[in-house]
């Protein structure tokens, strides 16, 4: 698992991807992303609790805006 999933997520957002769903099972967070312009999808994974919190806050701040 990547140690910089949060940075990967921010980079994907810059490329036009958006989070369409998250799952958290057995301490592993899965972040499902889709670029609606290109119709491409990607999935990121992390099992780092601090990073999971950062990702949740980031996604929440983006969707609130």
PDB file of N, CA, C and O in Angstrom:
ATOM      1  N   UNK A   1       0.836  -1.181   0.000  1.00  0.00           N
ATOM      2  CA  UNK A   1       0.000   0.000   0.000  1.00  0.00           C
ATOM      3  C   UNK A   1       0.881   1.245   0.000  1.00  0.00           C
ATOM      4  O   UNK A   1       1.929   1.288   0.644  1.00  0.00           O
ATOM      5  N   UNK A   2       0.443   2.216  -0.713  1.00  0.00           N
ATOM      6  CA  UNK A   2       1.221   3.443  -0.854  1.00  0.00           C
ATOM      7  C   UNK A   2       1.252   4.201   0.468  1.00  0.00           C
ATOM      8  O   UNK A   2       0.265   4.237   1.202  1.00  0.00           O
ATOM      9  N   UNK A   3       2.394   4.802   0.755  1.00  0.00           N
ATOM     10  CA  UNK A   3       2.496   5.638   1.947  1.00  0.00           C
ATOM     11  C   UNK A   3       2.032   7.053   1.675  1.00  0.00           C
ATOM     12  O   UNK A   3       2.004   7.872   2.594  1.00  0.00           O
ATOM     13  N   UNK A   4       1.667   7.364   0.446  1.00  0.00           N
ATOM     14  CA  UNK A   4       1.241   8.715   0.108  1.00  0.00           C
ATOM     15  C   UNK A   4      -0.080   8.714  -0.657  1.00  0.00           C
ATOM     16  O   UNK A   4      -0.244   9.434  -1.642  1.00  0.00           O
ATOM     17  N   UNK A   5      -1.010   7.898  -0.189  1.00  0.00           N
ATOM     18  CA  UNK A   5      -2.322   7.824  -0.833  1.00  0.00           C
ATOM     19  C   UNK A   5      -3.014   9.181  -0.815  1.00  0.00           C
ATOM     20  O   UNK A   5      -3.705   9.536  -1.770  1.00  0.00           O
ATOM     21  N   UNK A   6      -2.836   9.936   0.254  1.00  0.00           N
ATOM     22  CA  UNK A   6      -3.458  11.263   0.336  1.00  0.00           C
ATOM     23  C   UNK A   6      -2.937  12.167  -0.770  1.00  0.00           C
ATOM     24  O   UNK A   6      -3.712  12.879  -1.408  1.00  0.00           O
ATOM     25  N   UNK A   7      -1.620  12.144  -1.004  1.00  0.00           N
ATOM     26  CA  UNK A   7      -1.051  12.943  -2.094  1.00  0.00           C
ATOM     27  C   UNK A   7      -1.528  12.430  -3.451  1.00  0.00           C
ATOM     28  O   UNK A   7      -1.800  13.221  -4.355  1.00  0.00           O
ATOM     29  N   UNK A   8      -1.630  11.114  -3.594  1.00  0.00           N
ATOM     30  CA  UNK A   8      -2.157  10.532  -4.833  1.00  0.00           C
ATOM     31  C   UNK A   8      -3.579  11.017  -5.092  1.00  0.00           C
ATOM     32  O   UNK A   8      -3.940  11.337  -6.225  1.00  0.00           O
ATOM     33  N   UNK A   9      -4.380  11.068  -4.035  1.00  0.00           N
ATOM     34  CA  UNK A   9      -5.767  11.522  -4.154  1.00  0.00           C
ATOM     35  C   UNK A   9      -5.825  12.972  -4.618  1.00  0.00           C
ATOM     36  O   UNK A   9      -6.588  13.310  -5.522  1.00  0.00           O
ATOM     37  N   UNK A  10      -5.017  13.824  -3.997  1.00  0.00           N
ATOM     38  CA  UNK A  10      -5.015  15.237  -4.391  1.00  0.00           C
ATOM     39  C   UNK A  10      -4.581  15.394  -5.848  1.00  0.00           C
ATOM     40  O   UNK A  10      -5.120  16.236  -6.567  1.00  0.00           O
ATOM     41  N   UNK A  11      -3.624  14.600  -6.283  1.00  0.00           N
ATOM     42  CA  UNK A  11      -3.163  14.646  -7.671  1.00  0.00           C
ATOM     43  C   UNK A  11      -4.278  14.200  -8.618  1.00  0.00           C
ATOM     44  O   UNK A  11      -4.474  14.796  -9.677  1.00  0.00           O
ATOM     45  N   UNK A  12      -5.000  13.160  -8.238  1.00  0.00           N
ATOM     46  CA  UNK A  12      -6.123  12.688  -9.062  1.00  0.00           C
ATOM     47  C   UNK A  12      -7.190  13.778  -9.184  1.00  0.00           C
ATOM     48  O   UNK A  12      -7.765  13.967 -10.256  1.00  0.00           O
ATOM     49  N   UNK A  13      -7.456  14.495  -8.089  1.00  0.00           N
ATOM     50  CA  UNK A  13      -8.432  15.594  -8.135  1.00  0.00           C
ATOM     51  C   UNK A  13      -7.980  16.673  -9.110  1.00  0.00           C
ATOM     52  O   UNK A  13      -8.801  17.239  -9.833  1.00  0.00           O
ATOM     53  N   UNK A  14      -6.669  16.966  -9.137  1.00  0.00           N
ATOM     54  CA  UNK A  14      -6.142  17.945 -10.088  1.00  0.00           C
ATOM     55  C   UNK A  14      -6.349  17.489 -11.525  1.00  0.00           C
ATOM     56  O   UNK A  14      -6.515  18.307 -12.430  1.00  0.00           O
ATOM     57  N   UNK A  15      -6.338  16.166 -11.729  1.00  0.00           N
ATOM     58  CA  UNK A  15      -6.515  15.593 -13.066  1.00  0.00           C
ATOM     59  C   UNK A  15      -7.989  15.449 -13.455  1.00  0.00           C
ATOM     60  O   UNK A  15      -8.300  14.983 -14.551  1.00  0.00           O
ATOM     61  N   UNK A  16      -8.898  15.849 -12.556  1.00  0.00           N
ATOM     62  CA  UNK A  16     -10.321  15.826 -12.873  1.00  0.00           C
ATOM     63  C   UNK A  16     -11.101  14.668 -12.280  1.00  0.00           C
ATOM     64  O   UNK A  16     -12.307  14.556 -12.499  1.00  0.00           O
ATOM     65  N   UNK A  17     -10.429  13.807 -11.531  1.00  0.00           N
ATOM     66  CA  UNK A  17     -11.132  12.691 -10.890  1.00  0.00           C
ATOM     67  C   UNK A  17     -11.915  13.202  -9.688  1.00  0.00           C
ATOM     68  O   UNK A  17     -11.532  14.189  -9.059  1.00  0.00           O
ATOM     69  N   UNK A  18     -13.010  12.522  -9.375  1.00  0.00           N
ATOM     70  CA  UNK A  18     -13.807  12.842  -8.193  1.00  0.00           C
ATOM     71  C   UNK A  18     -14.148  11.552  -7.460  1.00  0.00           C
ATOM     72  O   UNK A  18     -14.321  10.499  -8.073  1.00  0.00           O
ATOM     73  N   UNK A  19     -14.241  11.652  -6.147  1.00  0.00           N
ATOM     74  CA  UNK A  19     -14.593  10.489  -5.334  1.00  0.00           C
ATOM     75  C   UNK A  19     -16.071  10.177  -5.543  1.00  0.00           C
ATOM     76  O   UNK A  19     -16.935  11.035  -5.361  1.00  0.00           O
ATOM     77  N   UNK A  20     -16.342   8.934  -5.926  1.00  0.00           N
ATOM     78  CA  UNK A  20     -17.737   8.533  -6.086  1.00  0.00           C
ATOM     79  C   UNK A  20     -18.209   7.647  -4.932  1.00  0.00           C
ATOM     80  O   UNK A  20     -19.409   7.469  -4.722  1.00  0.00           O
ATOM     81  N   UNK A  21     -17.230   7.086  -4.174  1.00  0.00           N
ATOM     82  CA  UNK A  21     -17.610   6.221  -3.056  1.00  0.00           C
ATOM     83  C   UNK A  21     -16.367   5.864  -2.251  1.00  0.00           C
ATOM     84  O   UNK A  21     -15.265   5.783  -2.794  1.00  0.00           O
ATOM     85  N   UNK A  22     -16.553   5.652  -0.960  1.00  0.00           N
ATOM     86  CA  UNK A  22     -15.476   5.118  -0.122  1.00  0.00           C
ATOM     87  C   UNK A  22     -16.013   3.923   0.651  1.00  0.00           C
ATOM     88  O   UNK A  22     -17.205   3.836   0.944  1.00  0.00           O
ATOM     89  N   UNK A  23     -15.121   3.017   0.970  1.00  0.00           N
ATOM     90  CA  UNK A  23     -15.435   1.874   1.822  1.00  0.00           C
ATOM     91  C   UNK A  23     -14.339   1.755   2.857  1.00  0.00           C
ATOM     92  O   UNK A  23     -13.184   2.084   2.587  1.00  0.00           O
ATOM     93  N   UNK A  24     -14.689   1.293   4.028  1.00  0.00           N
ATOM     94  CA  UNK A  24     -13.690   1.068   5.064  1.00  0.00           C
ATOM     95  C   UNK A  24     -13.978  -0.279   5.698  1.00  0.00           C
ATOM     96  O   UNK A  24     -14.891  -0.416   6.513  1.00  0.00           O
ATOM     97  N   UNK A  25     -13.182  -1.282   5.312  1.00  0.00           N
ATOM     98  CA  UNK A  25     -13.359  -2.629   5.843  1.00  0.00           C
ATOM     99  C   UNK A  25     -12.052  -3.142   6.407  1.00  0.00           C
ATOM    100  O   UNK A  25     -11.003  -3.013   5.777  1.00  0.00           O
ATOM    101  N   UNK A  26     -12.111  -3.719   7.587  1.00  0.00           N
ATOM    102  CA  UNK A  26     -10.949  -4.349   8.209  1.00  0.00           C
ATOM    103  C   UNK A  26      -9.758  -3.399   8.273  1.00  0.00           C
ATOM    104  O   UNK A  26      -8.615  -3.824   8.102  1.00  0.00           O
ATOM    105  N   UNK A  27     -10.019  -2.112   8.519  1.00  0.00           N
ATOM    106  CA  UNK A  27      -8.963  -1.131   8.661  1.00  0.00           C
ATOM    107  C   UNK A  27      -8.362  -0.642   7.360  1.00  0.00           C
ATOM    108  O   UNK A  27      -7.380   0.101   7.372  1.00  0.00           O
ATOM    109  N   UNK A  28      -8.940  -1.051   6.228  1.00  0.00           N
ATOM    110  CA  UNK A  28      -8.453  -0.613   4.920  1.00  0.00           C
ATOM    111  C   UNK A  28      -9.509   0.268   4.265  1.00  0.00           C
ATOM    112  O   UNK A  28     -10.658  -0.141   4.101  1.00  0.00           O
ATOM    113  N   UNK A  29      -9.109   1.480   3.894  1.00  0.00           N
ATOM    114  CA  UNK A  29     -10.016   2.391   3.206  1.00  0.00           C
ATOM    115  C   UNK A  29      -9.802   2.253   1.700  1.00  0.00           C
ATOM    116  O   UNK A  29      -8.671   2.278   1.214  1.00  0.00           O
ATOM    117  N   UNK A  30     -10.904   2.109   0.975  1.00  0.00           N
ATOM    118  CA  UNK A  30     -10.871   2.105  -0.484  1.00  0.00           C
ATOM    119  C   UNK A  30     -11.564   3.371  -0.966  1.00  0.00           C
ATOM    120  O   UNK A  30     -12.674   3.685  -0.538  1.00  0.00           O
ATOM    121  N   UNK A  31     -10.897   4.094  -1.860  1.00  0.00           N
ATOM    122  CA  UNK A  31     -11.448   5.329  -2.402  1.00  0.00           C
ATOM    123  C   UNK A  31     -11.660   5.116  -3.895  1.00  0.00           C
ATOM    124  O   UNK A  31     -10.703   4.960  -4.654  1.00  0.00           O
ATOM    125  N   UNK A  32     -12.925   5.110  -4.307  1.00  0.00           N
ATOM    126  CA  UNK A  32     -13.263   4.898  -5.713  1.00  0.00           C
ATOM    127  C   UNK A  32     -13.395   6.256  -6.392  1.00  0.00           C
ATOM    128  O   UNK A  32     -14.149   7.120  -5.945  1.00  0.00           O
ATOM    129  N   UNK A  33     -12.647   6.428  -7.483  1.00  0.00           N
ATOM    130  CA  UNK A  33     -12.597   7.705  -8.184  1.00  0.00           C
ATOM    131  C   UNK A  33     -13.064   7.545  -9.621  1.00  0.00           C
ATOM    132  O   UNK A  33     -12.905   6.485 -10.227  1.00  0.00           O
ATOM    133  N   UNK A  34     -13.644   8.617 -10.158  1.00  0.00           N
ATOM    134  CA  UNK A  34     -14.043   8.613 -11.561  1.00  0.00           C
ATOM    135  C   UNK A  34     -13.769   9.976 -12.169  1.00  0.00           C
ATOM    136  O   UNK A  34     -14.022  11.011 -11.553  1.00  0.00           O
ATOM    137  N   UNK A  35     -13.253   9.959 -13.381  1.00  0.00           N
ATOM    138  CA  UNK A  35     -13.098  11.182 -14.165  1.00  0.00           C
ATOM    139  C   UNK A  35     -14.274  11.195 -15.130  1.00  0.00           C
ATOM    140  O   UNK A  35     -14.329  10.379 -16.050  1.00  0.00           O
ATOM    141  N   UNK A  36     -15.214  12.112 -14.932  1.00  0.00           N
ATOM    142  CA  UNK A  36     -16.438  12.123 -15.721  1.00  0.00           C
ATOM    143  C   UNK A  36     -16.230  12.645 -17.133  1.00  0.00           C
ATOM    144  O   UNK A  36     -17.089  12.450 -17.992  1.00  0.00           O
ATOM    145  N   UNK A  37     -15.104  13.304 -17.389  1.00  0.00           N
ATOM    146  CA  UNK A  37     -14.811  13.763 -18.746  1.00  0.00           C
ATOM    147  C   UNK A  37     -14.264  12.635 -19.605  1.00  0.00           C
ATOM    148  O   UNK A  37     -14.636  12.496 -20.770  1.00  0.00           O
ATOM    149  N   UNK A  38     -13.370  11.820 -19.021  1.00  0.00           N
ATOM    150  CA  UNK A  38     -12.742  10.738 -19.788  1.00  0.00           C
ATOM    151  C   UNK A  38     -13.404   9.386 -19.537  1.00  0.00           C
ATOM    152  O   UNK A  38     -13.133   8.419 -20.249  1.00  0.00           O
ATOM    153  N   UNK A  39     -14.276   9.317 -18.520  1.00  0.00           N
ATOM    154  CA  UNK A  39     -14.941   8.081 -18.102  1.00  0.00           C
ATOM    155  C   UNK A  39     -13.966   7.059 -17.519  1.00  0.00           C
ATOM    156  O   UNK A  39     -14.312   5.884 -17.400  1.00  0.00           O
ATOM    157  N   UNK A  40     -12.763   7.480 -17.155  1.00  0.00           N
ATOM    158  CA  UNK A  40     -11.803   6.578 -16.532  1.00  0.00           C
ATOM    159  C   UNK A  40     -12.082   6.488 -15.043  1.00  0.00           C
ATOM    160  O   UNK A  40     -12.601   7.424 -14.435  1.00  0.00           O
ATOM    161  N   UNK A  41     -11.729   5.345 -14.464  1.00  0.00           N
ATOM    162  CA  UNK A  41     -11.900   5.136 -13.030  1.00  0.00           C
ATOM    163  C   UNK A  41     -10.576   4.698 -12.419  1.00  0.00           C
ATOM    164  O   UNK A  41      -9.680   4.223 -13.116  1.00  0.00           O
ATOM    165  N   UNK A  42     -10.472   4.866 -11.116  1.00  0.00           N
ATOM    166  CA  UNK A  42      -9.289   4.434 -10.384  1.00  0.00           C
ATOM    167  C   UNK A  42      -9.716   4.141  -8.951  1.00  0.00           C
ATOM    168  O   UNK A  42     -10.736   4.648  -8.484  1.00  0.00           O
ATOM    169  N   UNK A  43      -8.943   3.334  -8.269  1.00  0.00           N
ATOM    170  CA  UNK A  43      -9.214   3.024  -6.875  1.00  0.00           C
ATOM    171  C   UNK A  43      -7.923   3.166  -6.096  1.00  0.00           C
ATOM    172  O   UNK A  43      -6.890   2.622  -6.486  1.00  0.00           O
ATOM    173  N   UNK A  44      -7.981   3.901  -4.990  1.00  0.00           N
ATOM    174  CA  UNK A  44      -6.837   4.066  -4.101  1.00  0.00           C
ATOM    175  C   UNK A  44      -7.123   3.331  -2.798  1.00  0.00           C
ATOM    176  O   UNK A  44      -8.278   3.170  -2.403  1.00  0.00           O
ATOM    177  N   UNK A  45      -6.059   2.887  -2.138  1.00  0.00           N
ATOM    178  CA  UNK A  45      -6.184   2.132  -0.896  1.00  0.00           C
ATOM    179  C   UNK A  45      -5.240   2.704   0.146  1.00  0.00           C
ATOM    180  O   UNK A  45      -4.142   3.155  -0.181  1.00  0.00           O
ATOM    181  N   UNK A  46      -5.667   2.687   1.398  1.00  0.00           N
ATOM    182  CA  UNK A  46      -4.771   3.011   2.506  1.00  0.00           C
ATOM    183  C   UNK A  46      -5.236   2.287   3.759  1.00  0.00           C
ATOM    184  O   UNK A  46      -6.429   2.053   3.953  1.00  0.00           O
ATOM    185  N   UNK A  47      -4.271   1.936   4.608  1.00  0.00           N
ATOM    186  CA  UNK A  47      -4.605   1.332   5.902  1.00  0.00           C
ATOM    187  C   UNK A  47      -4.019   2.152   7.043  1.00  0.00           C
ATOM    188  O   UNK A  47      -3.940   1.680   8.177  1.00  0.00           O
ATOM    189  N   UNK A  48      -3.607   3.388   6.738  1.00  0.00           N
ATOM    190  CA  UNK A  48      -3.017   4.285   7.729  1.00  0.00           C
ATOM    191  C   UNK A  48      -4.118   5.154   8.330  1.00  0.00           C
ATOM    192  O   UNK A  48      -4.760   5.930   7.623  1.00  0.00           O
ATOM    193  N   UNK A  49      -4.330   5.019   9.634  1.00  0.00           N
ATOM    194  CA  UNK A  49      -5.440   5.730  10.295  1.00  0.00           C
ATOM    195  C   UNK A  49      -5.354   7.238  10.124  1.00  0.00           C
ATOM    196  O   UNK A  49      -6.366   7.891   9.872  1.00  0.00           O
ATOM    197  N   UNK A  50      -4.154   7.800  10.258  1.00  0.00           N
ATOM    198  CA  UNK A  50      -4.000   9.243  10.114  1.00  0.00           C
ATOM    199  C   UNK A  50      -4.333   9.684   8.686  1.00  0.00           C
ATOM    200  O   UNK A  50      -4.984  10.706   8.470  1.00  0.00           O
ATOM    201  N   UNK A  51      -3.874   8.893   7.725  1.00  0.00           N
ATOM    202  CA  UNK A  51      -4.150   9.219   6.329  1.00  0.00           C
ATOM    203  C   UNK A  51      -5.645   9.089   6.015  1.00  0.00           C
ATOM    204  O   UNK A  51      -6.186   9.888   5.251  1.00  0.00           O
ATOM    205  N   UNK A  52      -6.304   8.106   6.587  1.00  0.00           N
ATOM    206  CA  UNK A  52      -7.748   7.938   6.407  1.00  0.00           C
ATOM    207  C   UNK A  52      -8.475   9.190   6.900  1.00  0.00           C
ATOM    208  O   UNK A  52      -9.403   9.667   6.246  1.00  0.00           O
ATOM    209  N   UNK A  53      -8.056   9.721   8.049  1.00  0.00           N
ATOM    210  CA  UNK A  53      -8.666  10.947   8.568  1.00  0.00           C
ATOM    211  C   UNK A  53      -8.426  12.121   7.631  1.00  0.00           C
ATOM    212  O   UNK A  53      -9.340  12.905   7.376  1.00  0.00           O
ATOM    213  N   UNK A  54      -7.199  12.253   7.111  1.00  0.00           N
ATOM    214  CA  UNK A  54      -6.882  13.332   6.168  1.00  0.00           C
ATOM    215  C   UNK A  54      -7.753  13.225   4.918  1.00  0.00           C
ATOM    216  O   UNK A  54      -8.291  14.224   4.440  1.00  0.00           O
ATOM    217  N   UNK A  55      -7.885  12.023   4.400  1.00  0.00           N
ATOM    218  CA  UNK A  55      -8.671  11.805   3.178  1.00  0.00           C
ATOM    219  C   UNK A  55     -10.133  12.142   3.424  1.00  0.00           C
ATOM    220  O   UNK A  55     -10.763  12.820   2.613  1.00  0.00           O
ATOM    221  N   UNK A  56     -10.672  11.670   4.546  1.00  0.00           N
ATOM    222  CA  UNK A  56     -12.077  11.981   4.865  1.00  0.00           C
ATOM    223  C   UNK A  56     -12.301  13.488   4.967  1.00  0.00           C
ATOM    224  O   UNK A  56     -13.293  14.005   4.455  1.00  0.00           O
ATOM    225  N   UNK A  57     -11.386  14.188   5.623  1.00  0.00           N
ATOM    226  CA  UNK A  57     -11.523  15.646   5.758  1.00  0.00           C
ATOM    227  C   UNK A  57     -11.409  16.328   4.399  1.00  0.00           C
ATOM    228  O   UNK A  57     -12.150  17.268   4.112  1.00  0.00           O
ATOM    229  N   UNK A  58     -10.485  15.863   3.562  1.00  0.00           N
ATOM    230  CA  UNK A  58     -10.293  16.450   2.244  1.00  0.00           C
ATOM    231  C   UNK A  58     -11.538  16.271   1.387  1.00  0.00           C
ATOM    232  O   UNK A  58     -12.035  17.229   0.796  1.00  0.00           O
ATOM    233  N   UNK A  59     -12.041  15.046   1.321  1.00  0.00           N
ATOM    234  CA  UNK A  59     -13.235  14.772   0.514  1.00  0.00           C
ATOM    235  C   UNK A  59     -14.409  15.587   1.031  1.00  0.00           C
ATOM    236  O   UNK A  59     -15.174  16.137   0.239  1.00  0.00           O
ATOM    237  N   UNK A  60     -14.564  15.673   2.344  1.00  0.00           N
ATOM    238  CA  UNK A  60     -15.672  16.439   2.931  1.00  0.00           C
ATOM    239  C   UNK A  60     -15.548  17.926   2.589  1.00  0.00           C
ATOM    240  O   UNK A  60     -16.542  18.582   2.278  1.00  0.00           O
ATOM    241  N   UNK A  61     -14.312  18.458   2.649  1.00  0.00           N
ATOM    242  CA  UNK A  61     -14.123  19.884   2.342  1.00  0.00           C
ATOM    243  C   UNK A  61     -14.402  20.184   0.861  1.00  0.00           C
ATOM    244  O   UNK A  61     -14.907  21.256   0.530  1.00  0.00           O
ATOM    245  N   UNK A  62     -14.078  19.252  -0.011  1.00  0.00           N
ATOM    246  CA  UNK A  62     -14.326  19.428  -1.443  1.00  0.00           C
ATOM    247  C   UNK A  62     -15.834  19.402  -1.732  1.00  0.00           C
ATOM    248  O   UNK A  62     -16.345  20.237  -2.478  1.00  0.00           O
ATOM    249  N   UNK A  63     -16.527  18.444  -1.141  1.00  0.00           N
ATOM    250  CA  UNK A  63     -17.964  18.298  -1.414  1.00  0.00           C
ATOM    251  C   UNK A  63     -18.793  19.409  -0.754  1.00  0.00           C
ATOM    252  O   UNK A  63     -19.888  19.725  -1.220  1.00  0.00           O
ATOM    253  N   UNK A  64     -18.274  19.997   0.323  1.00  0.00           N
ATOM    254  CA  UNK A  64     -18.978  21.096   0.988  1.00  0.00           C
ATOM    255  C   UNK A  64     -18.910  22.378   0.153  1.00  0.00           C
ATOM    256  O   UNK A  64     -19.845  23.179   0.139  1.00  0.00           O
ATOM    257  N   UNK A  65     -17.779  22.552  -0.544  1.00  0.00           N
ATOM    258  CA  UNK A  65     -17.527  23.775  -1.279  1.00  0.00           C
ATOM    259  C   UNK A  65     -18.497  23.989  -2.369  1.00  0.00           C
ATOM    260  O   UNK A  65     -18.412  24.988  -3.083  1.00  0.00           O
TER     261      UNK A  65
END
